[in-house]
């Protein structure tokens, strides 16, 4: 066993046996997934035409320089292969075979090696959680229960192979093997223990495993009330649908079971933490619960703090954020060969866009000077100018200008285009299943520290309400995704030291003052922004300018005392200041550093920056959100790439903490947030590879019907309804006055007729009472105004010195019935600088005064 191991000898022997098994299993898996044999897939004529393009300047292939046409050998420590969505050439087969032979498996050194997971899943939620844990190195065993998902019946096998890659499946009728898996599990993961589960075998196995598990084996349960396994219902309850679509059309849910994948991501993070706590603390039996509606409400509430406090409605506004999300532009625009997304959030972004346009005469008018004023009052007028400018160029040309002038833009790629981005190929992101289909691989890369830490491996002081008490985090992140990771750690009890710089303030601080009764809230401009307050609650602020040599040295010293560093800047920003992981870990070998950039730390597109719409454009997700292929709206309001990236970062981080506990080893985690978004698009990709085309589901479902959102007697209110079985269809037919169950089209017309005569609340209560999954589509204001939301711990009221009392959402996990509510507001900029530098680094008042005089720090 490794030095410094603090696990019991019996557990340690079992774990090391598990590591040995894991290593051999991984090698076997690598052989199984060896893609040396070719693929035979059917593709549309358009894709076949595109695949013939070989020139980086091809007119047929927009955005050509970022697509891979022929592999170039390179060295990697992670098994990967070039995405092969067309038939492979002989050269490609040879190259991929060499990769499979020469590339050692990353799972041999991944942080959860030796951890045994029992997964009992009947939906993508627990299946994806198990996959994430498998990708982090765990051995995952699951009974071979069938999954229910929103996919084509013909692509169900492809989806199963994607979600179960590398897992060990046992027959559901083999009680001996099942009992053995329960007895040796380090954690049990399930979405099938509740009452609203159609797979009764999975339900029975889940409850058996929970009742017979070893006392120190945690349970991670993804809970679901009536209909909460369905994206339509969860999106409606969490106020997500309220903000997706056109104002004069039905609200749209997230497509392709995405809420289940989000819940699964959070469950994977909780599972890694639960195993850590089982090894280092005596907290008794752990039963963690993750609810999909809570998770989605958490995501909505974070971004909605950039809307409702500004008297900016959280509502549908077509293919742009409502009132541009506060800063113009935030929308899709049409080029000569497709669509692009532009998302400017700062004055610098807006200036870069205007520079790219050549500073036309119209932009010199006072009303276009401030992008926040443009967003609030002049967006339609500005749209006309941008539409005219972009219509005369290709997506590739527009994107090139965005790179030169540094403003966030991305093409809206379809599923097929996204899967062949050269960036993904260069990072070896896509793998291949046993049938040769491409499947999303690991969105992170782990680089262990070269040394092992001396002294305490992980000095936690965990308790049931603060399981990460004693953990110290240096937060170098900004905007949303990184701060969301660290605010989650704060909710779990960690101390967060947030480094800021007034001269380049966090973008969430520069969204403008909150608006009340039409007037800005008084106070310092950088302190009256509710968005910053939400995503940075409970942290301590240190004002350091690390662009100076002295400031960079202070970061090195603080990192030497930290357990974790989190950053989400463009690759190269920190290294130019000498703040590399190599340097930081040389002082602190146990340091875990999370670098979560938009495209990853390596590859031809590593320098691409931007916000969530850039991710959802490049990942292909925006191309399936809308009312049909000719009426896309994308995900501008939800900005899904950020919370999704944060969830994946949290899962990797919890796994790395467990590895540090076991080995004393720190690690660098390179997370691509765009790859993390592609990772949850598994149903979308499975269907695409089956049909060769992207499908825009709107509010429909592949197998459930009636399934949709219908207008009620109040034209502003809508009801979402999902009938999943013949029994539910029969009950629904009787409720709406039908004698028999009609065909799908007629049934949905009858549901609309029935809903149009009722109020949304009445319709929901009637349907739910009779066991039909339904929910009125709630606005975020509905959630805030509902007393149950606060009682259920959805948010907690927290007082801020300038903003007053604000509803703050905390991490949506429960342990043994306890939630983790926010208790403190976001910090004032630099409020803790002197105290922290004095405590952590022993700097005297005189030394601090000198640093202030040099403008290295500020009060």
ABEGO torsion letter per residue (X at the ends): XBBGBABBAAAAAAAAAAAAAAAAAAAAAAAAABAABBBBBBBBAAAAAAAABABAABAABBGAAABBABBBBBBBABBBBBBBABBBBAAAAAAAAAAAAABBBAAAABAABGBBBBBBBABAAAAAAAAAAAAAGBBBBBBBBBBBBBBBAAAAAAAAAAAABGBBBBBAABAAAAAAAAAABABBBBAAABABBABAAAAAAAAAAAAABBAABBBBBBBBBBGAABAAAAAAAAGAAAABEBAABBBBBBBGGAAAAAAAAAAAAAAAAAAAAAAABBAEBBBBBBBAAAAAAAAAAAAAAAAAAAGBBBBBAEABBBGGGGBOBBBBBBBAAEBBBBBBABAAAAAAAAAAAGGBAAAABAAAABAAAAAAAAAAAAAAAAAAAAAABBAAAAAAAAAAAGBBBBBBBBAAAAAABAAAAAAGABBBBAAGBBBBBBABBBBBBABBBBEBABBBBBBAABAABGBBBBBABBEAAAAAAAAAAAAAGBBBBBBBBAABBBAAAAAEBBBBGGBBBBEBAAAABAAAAAAABGBBBBBBBAABAAAAAAAAAAAAABABBBBABBBGAAAAAGBBAAAAAAABAABBBBBBBAAEABEAAAABBEBAAAAAAAAGAAAABEAEAABBAEBAAAGAAAAAAAAAAAAAAAAAAAAAAAAGBBBBBBBBAAAAAAAAAAAAAAAAAAAGBBBBAEABBAABOBBEBBBBABAABBBBBBBABAAAAAAAAAAAGBABBBBAAAAAAAAAAAAAABBAAAAAAAAAAAGBBBBBBBBAAAAAABAAAAAAGABBBBBBAAAEBBBBBBBABBBGGBBBBBABBBBBBGAAAAAAAAAAAGBBAAAAAAAAAAGABBX
